[in-house]
Amino acid sequence: MSENYDHPPIGRATSAGVIEYTDVIVARFVGYRPLECDLRVPPGRGPWPVVIWVHGGAWRTGTRHDHRGAFGLHERLLARGYAVADVDYRLSAETVYPGQLLDIQAAIRWVRRFASQLCVDPNRFAVFGDSAGGHLAVLAALAVTPADGSAAVHAVVDWYGPTDLTFPDGPPTADDPAIALLGGPPADVPELARLGSPVYQAHPQAPPLLCVHGTDDQNVPFAASQALVAAWQSHGAHAELIAVPGAKHCFKGCTDINTLVEQSIDFLDRTLYKPSVPPEQVTCTDLDGTSIAVSGTSDRMVRMWDLRTRQQIGKPLTGHTGGVSAVACTILGDIPTAVSSSWDGTLRKWDLRARQQIGQPIAGHTGPVEAVACTVVDSTSVAVSGSLDRTVRMWDLGTGRQIGQPLAGHTGGIKAVACTTLGNTPIAVTGSEDRTVRVWDLRIRRQIGQPLAGHTDGINAVACAVVNDTPIAVSGSGDRTVRIWDLGTGRQIGQPLVGHTGPVEAVACAVLDSAPVAVTGSGDRTVRIWDLRNGRQIGKPLAGHADGVSAVACAVVNDTPIAVSGSLDRTLQVWDLHAHTTD
């Protein structure tokens, strides 16, 4: 076998922003067909956990294309922030076991080899299969891997897979597919039959396991999963079993397969995102005299935090079916309201006082929504959203309806939105993967002037402020710079602000000792403060996060200006901007 590490993959973006890598050759075998894989990666920065999907078919039929749409599993995984790799393996007519296991391991190694280019996390791999694919997925999870962990996995989900090929209750029938897999009856190849039986291969280092099995399965008895879970637990490894009452093979007879899908992904969430998930976005507001932060995360939830006590307020707000990508706050009537955007393509409104959703989801975008901001246009409270569908849309927050046609012009996905006024004109400022900032008149819903160009990589964040009576925008980019733009002239002010050594992922503006400042967060794990009057960094970088900073917001608590930062290290931190320290 020759594994294909020579050429990094080349993907293409779908209209929904998913990056697809298709027909990728991950290994070649002398005398056999090449081993191919298809990978789909969710929109956004990642790095995403990976699910390696292994198809069923009694080891003798099927390809990686089979069952891709079954039960809606793949789409749900993508929506919940998982990259999905569909892998082929040689069938039993092509080679005997353990050839199939080697094939799956080759695919795992290939994805891990190019993890950084693919925006996936090499430390969060799961294998997931159904029937014969479930059997092979479990064996891949149990297999001894090289010292470098190149084929290691961290969780496994087995849907109704065989677990014992030794057939202890009697020999199989002559046409049993296990005979072809083993190259002969189990009695003739007892050692190989045992090696191919997950129930005998469990060990103390086995990763967490979930088995889901119908209690009336006549093809693979329910007892097979019971035995596997017992074997796992006998070694002190974590294993769970979901019994599906009355269901036959392939969950036939089950009336609520959607719940099984969600339970399976919930297991992956608990395993691969533990103990929590990284905050993706955060904003600050006032709730009845209390300064609070509102955060949105990849686990699809919105959370509220008391900035004085540092405690979560109530339970998370749930409803989104995809990760929450941005949060903005406003007053709707007399109700303090948060508006969240999500990879599920919707916006949702939340009553922060009652801690419940307001009305129905706001839908219209044809791709994941990456950014949202709130403002008032002619006495109407509106939300402005930006999506990977490359459009900006305005929404009447009172009715939930779209205002006018989408604002089109960006040639890449929109990652950031901020709102301000230019004279008496309400405007939105947007940043895109196309490396430009654009300014929009929200009253007539048209672009103002030419795109603001200068960044050499995609724009991840924008914020607005006023400096010396001049309305400005501040943008942060993957090119590691921060730039300041005069919104009246459309020109860049001064030189780029440099200092970050990683992509600038977040920008917020505040006032510090009467000076307008920008607070930025970066993949370099630091938060920095910049004087917007002269472009100089104030003090040293604020260091403390153990991973990249993905969000920043500013507030005043007990007369102290603070910044709140969210990070991929799964924490929120609060910074005293006067003292330049963590508070």
N, C-alpha and C positions, 0 to 999 in steps of 0.2 A: 504494500500500500504506500502511496505517495500522497502526503497531505499538502494541500494547495495554499501555501502561505506567501506566495510570490507577489501577488497583486492585490492591493486593497480594493474593497468593493466600490462600485459606483451605483448610487441609488437615484431614484426619481421621486418627486413629490406628487402625491395625488391632490385632487381639488380640496380634500379635507385636511391637507397638511401632513398626512402620514407619509413617511419615507419608505419606499419599497425597494428591496433588493431581490430580484427574481432570477431563477435559473443559475444560481451561483454554484460553481463546482468547488466543493470543499475537499475532495479527495479523489484520487484515481487508483484503480486496481488493475493490475495486469490480467487481461483476459476477462474483465468485467466492465459493465457500464460505469461511467463516472458517477460519483455520489453528488447529488445536487440538493440545494437548500433554498427556500424562500424565506426572507426575513422582512417583517414590517415593524417599523419603529414609530411610536406615537409622536405627535407634534410637540415641540417644546425643547428645552435645553437638556433634559435628562440630568445625570445618567439614569437610564431606566433599568429596572430588573427585567430579566429575560425568562420567558417560558419556552422550552423546547418541546414542541408538540410531536408525538410519535403516533402515527396512524395505526388503526387495527386492520383486520383482514385475515385472521387465522395464520399469520406469517407467510401466507402464500399468495395473497392478492393485495392490490391497493397501491397507491402512490401518495406522495405528500399533498397532492391536491384533494384527496378524498377527505370528506368530513370537515373541510375548512369552514363551511358555513353552518355545520350541524349545531343545533341548539343555540346558535348565536354566540357561542363561546368565544371565538376569536375576536369578534367585534367588542364584546364586553371586556375582554382582557385589554385591548387597545384603549378603550374608553376609560379604564381604570388605571392606566399608566403602566402597562406592561408591553415590552417588545415581544413579538411572537415569531419564532422560527419553526417553519414546517420542514421536517427533514425526511429524506428518503433513506431506505436501507435495503440491502439485498434480500430478496425473498427466499423462501426455503427451497425453491427449485433452482436457485442460483448458487447458494452456499448454505452450509449447515451452521448451527450455533457453535461458537460465539461470533461468527461473522457479523451478525446483525448488531450485536453490542458494540463491536469495533466501529461500525459505521456511525452509530449514534454518538460515540465518543469523539469521532473525527469531526462531526458537525459542532459539538460543544467546543472543542478546541479551536475551531475556525472562528466561531463567534467571539470567543474570549480573546483570540489573537488580535482581532481588529476592534476590540471593545471601544477604544477611544474614538476611532473614526465613526463608529456606529452609534455613539452616544448611549451605550449600554454599560451597566455596572458589572464588572467581572466578578464581584463578590456577592451577587444576588442572582443565581441561576436556579431555575426549577425545571424539572422534567415532568411531563403530563401526557398521559396516553389513555386510550380506551381499548379494552379487550386485549388482543395480542400486543397492541401498542402500550397498554398499561403494564403488561408483563415486562416488556423490554425497558420501559421507563424505570421501573423499580430496580431492575438489574443494573441499569446505568447509574442509579443513585447509590447502589451498594458496591459497585466495582471498585477494586483497588486502583487508585490513580497515581500518576507519577508524583514525585516529591514536589514538583512545582505546582501541583494542583490544577493542571491545565484542563482536565476533564471533570473536575469536581463540581458537584451540584449541592444546593443548600436546602432543597425541599422537593418532594415528589407527590404527585396526585395520581392515583390509580383508579380508573373507572372500570369496574367489573373485569379485571384481568386475571388469568390463570396464575397460580402461585406454586403449584407442586406438579412437576412433570415426571415424578417417579411413579405416580398412580398407585399409592399405597393400598387403595381399596380394590385393586384388581387391574389387569392389563387393559389398555385402551382398545377400542375397536380398530379394525385394520385400516380404516380411512381417517383415523384421528389425525389432525394436522400436526400434532406434536411429533409424530413419527418422522415426517418429512423434515421438520426443524432439526431434530436430533440426528438424522441420518440413519435411523433404525428404531426398532421398538425399545422402550426404556430399559427393558430387561437385558438387552444386548449391549447397551451403552450406559451402565448404571452411574459411572462417575460423571459423565457428561450430563445425564439427566439431573443429577443432584446439583451440579454447577449451574444448570439452567433453571433451577427452582428457587425463587426468591425466599420461600419460607425457610430454606436451609442456609441462606447466605446472610441473614440479618446479623448485625454486630453492634457493639456499643457505640461506635462512631457514626452509625447510620443517621442520615438527615431526617427531619420531621416528615412523617408520612400521613396522607389522608387517603382512605379507601372509601369509595362510594359504590354501592352494590344493591341490586334488586333482590328482594328476599325470595322471589319466585323465578330466579334465573335458572333455566334448564340447560343452557350451554356451558356456563361456568357457575357452579353452585355458590350460593352466598357464603357457604362455609369456607371457601377459598380465601376470601378477604378476612373473615374472622380469624383464620389460622395465621395469616400474615401479620395482622395487627398484634396477635398474641405473641408471635415470634419476636416482633420488634420490641414490644414492651418487656419481654423476658430478658432482654439485654439492657434495659434501662433507657432505651431510645423512645422518643415521643412518637405516638401513633394515634390516629383517630379513625373512627368508622362511622359512616352515615349509612344506615339501612333505609332502603326505599321500599316501603311495604307494598307487596303485591306486584312489583315491577319485574318484568322479564329482562332478557338480555337487551342491551342498548336502551334500557329504561322504557321499553315498550310497556304500556299500561300505566305509566306515570302521568298524572295530569298536571304536574307543576314542575317541569324540568327547569324552568327559569330559576326557581329557588335553589335547585341543585347547583346550577352554574354559579349563582351568587355565593352560595356556601363554600364552593370550591375556591373561588377567588378570595373570599374572606379568609380562608385558611392561608392562602399565599400572603395576604396582607399581614396577618398576624406573624407569619414566619419571616418574611423577607423585609418587612418594614418595622419590625419590633425594635425598641419598645414604643416608638411613635414614628411619625413621618415628618419629613422636613417642611417647615413653614415655607410656602412659596411666595406669598404676598402678605403685607400687613399695612393697615392704615390706622390713624388715630382720630378720635372724635370725643365729644363730651356727651355724657348720658346723665341727665338730671343732676348736673354739677360734679359728676365723677369723670375724670379723664380715663378713657378706656382705649385699648387697642382691639382691632378686629382683624383676625387673620384667616386666610384661606389656605388650604393644604391639598396635597395630592391625594389624600384619603377621602376627598369629596365633601369635606366638612368645613363649616365656618365656625370659628370660636371667638368668644369675647373674653377680654382680660382686663381686670382692674389694675391700672398702672401704679396705684399707690400700694396695694397689698401684694401685687404680682400673682394674684390668684385668678383662676378661670371663673367666669361668671356663668353659672348654670351649665346645662348640657350643651354639647355641640349642636349647631343648627344643620339639619340634614335634609336632603332633597335632591341635590345634584347627583347625576349618575356618572359624572366624570370629574377629574381633579379640578379644584378651584384655582383659577389662574390669576385673578385679580379681585380686589375689593375696594369700593368707594363708599363714602358716607354722605348723607344729605338729610334735609328735613322735608318730609312729605306731609303737607298739612301741618299738623303739630306733632307728627310721629317721627322720632329719630330713626332713620332708615339706613340700612346697608344694602348696597347693590353688589352682587357677586357675579363674576363671569366664569365660564367653565369650558373645559374641553368637550363637554357634552353638547356644545353649540348654543347654549341658552344663557340668559341672565335671570337672576332671581332676586326678588326684593324681600328684605327681612325687617320686621318690626323689632328694633333692639330693646324696646321696653318690655314688650310681651314675649320676646324671644321666640317668634314664630314667623313662618313665611307669609307674605302678603300676596294674595291672588295667585294666578297661574304663572308658570315660567314664561319668560319673554323669548320668543323664538323667531328666527328669520335668517340668521347667518347660515351659510352652507358649509362652514368649517368650524373648528374649535375657536372659541372666543378667547383671546389672549389678554385683552386690556379693557378697562372701563373707567370712566370718569363721570362726575355729575356736575351740573350747572343749572342756571335758570336762563331761559330764553323767552323774552316777552311775557314774564310772569308765569311761565310754564316750567315746572321742574322736569328736566330731561336727563337722560343718561346717554353718553356717547361711547360706543363700543368699537373695538378694532379686532379683526379676526384674521386667521390664516387664509380665509377666502379672499383676502386682499381688499376688502371693503371696510369703510367706516359707516356706521349706522347711528341714527338718532332715534330715541324712544321717548314717548310721552310717559313719564312714570306714573301719572294718574290713571291713564287708561291701559298702559302696557302695549300700546300700538306704535308701530314704526311711523316716524315723521318723514314723509317724502321718500325719494329714491335713495339707494345707497350712494355714498360719496366715493367715487372711484378715481383712481389715479396712481396709487401705489402699484408697483410691479412685483412686490414681494409681500409676504405675510406681515401683518401689522402687530407689533409687539408692545407698543406703548401709546397711551393717550393721556393728555392733560388738558384742562380747560382754564381759560382766563378771559379777560376782556382787552380789547385793543381800541382805545378811545371809548366809544359807547357800543362797540360791536362785540357780541359774545363770540369767542373763537375756540376752536379745538386745535391742539398741536399733536401730531401723530408721528411716531417713529417706526421704521419698517426694516425688514430684512433686506430691502433694496438699497440700504445705506443712506436714505434721505429722511429729512424731517419735512413735513408738510403742514401748512396752516390753512384752516378752513373757517369761513364765515358761516356760523351756525344759523344766522337769520335767513340768508338766501341759499344756504347749503351749496356753496361753491368754494373751490380752492382759491386762496389769496396768493397771488404772485407765483414765482417759480419755486420748485423744491429747494430746500436748504441742503446743500451738498458740501461734503468735506470729509466725512468719516470714510474710512477705508474698510469697514466691516459693518455688519448689521447693527442696527440700533436697538438696544434692549430696554431703555428707560428714557423718559422725558419728564421734566417738571417745569413749572413756571414761577416767576417772581418779578418784582419791580426793583430796578437798580438805578438810582439817580433819576427817578421819574420815567425811566425807560422800561417798558414791558419786555421781558426777555424769556427765552426758553433755555433750559440746560439739558443736554443730551448725554447719555452714556452708551458706549459702544463696545462691541467685541474687539475693537482695535486698541482697547485699554486706555482710551482717552475720554476726557470730558470736554465738551465744547459749549460755548455760550453764544446765543444768537439774539440779535436785535430783531424783535418781531415786527417793528415798524418798517425797517429797511430790508429785512431778509438777509442781512449780512452777519458773518461771524464776527464776534467781538474778541479781539486779541488772539493769542496763540492757544492751541489746545492745552488743557490742564493735564499734566502728566505726573505720574507717580505710582499709580496702580500697576502691578505686574501681572495682572490677570484681567479677563473681560470685566468691564463695568456693567453690573447687572441691575443696579438700582440707584435712583436719584430722588432726593426730596429737598425742599427748600424751607428755610426758616430764617428767623432774625435772632442774632446773637450779639448782645451789647450794642443794639441799634444798627448792627451791620448785617446786610443780607448775605446769607451763606447757603451753600449747597452741601448736603451730606450724601456721600456716595458709598455704595457697597460693591464689593468685587469678588470674583472668583479667587483672588489672592488671599481671602479670609479676613481682610481688613475693612474697616469703615474709616473714611477720611472726611475732613471738613475743609471747605474751600471758601475764601473770602471772594464774593462775586464782584467786588469793586475793583480788585486788582488781579484776580486769578491765582492768588497764592494759597498754598496749603496752610492751614492753621494748626499748629502743633504737630505732634507725631501721629502716625496712624493709630487708630483704636483697634487693638489686637486682643483677641480672646476667643474668637470662634475657632473651632477645630476643622472647619470646612468652609467652602465658599459662602459668601453672603449673597442671598437671593432677593432681599427686600429691605427697605428702610422707610421709616415714617417719622415725623417729628411732632412734638406736642410740648405743652408746658404743664408741669405737675408741681404743685406747691411753690409756684413762682420760679421753678427751675426749668430751663429749656432742656429737653431730653430728645434723644433719638432712640427708636426701637428698631432693632435689626433682626431679621429672620435668616436662618442659615441652613445649609444642607447638613450641618451637624445635628439637626433636629432640635435646636433650641431657639428661643427668643432671648435677646439680651437688651437691656436698657442702659443707655449711656448718658451721663451727665455732660452736656456739651460745654458747660463752663469749666468743669474740672478736667474734661477730656479723659474721663475714666468710666469704667463700668459702674453703674449705680447700684 
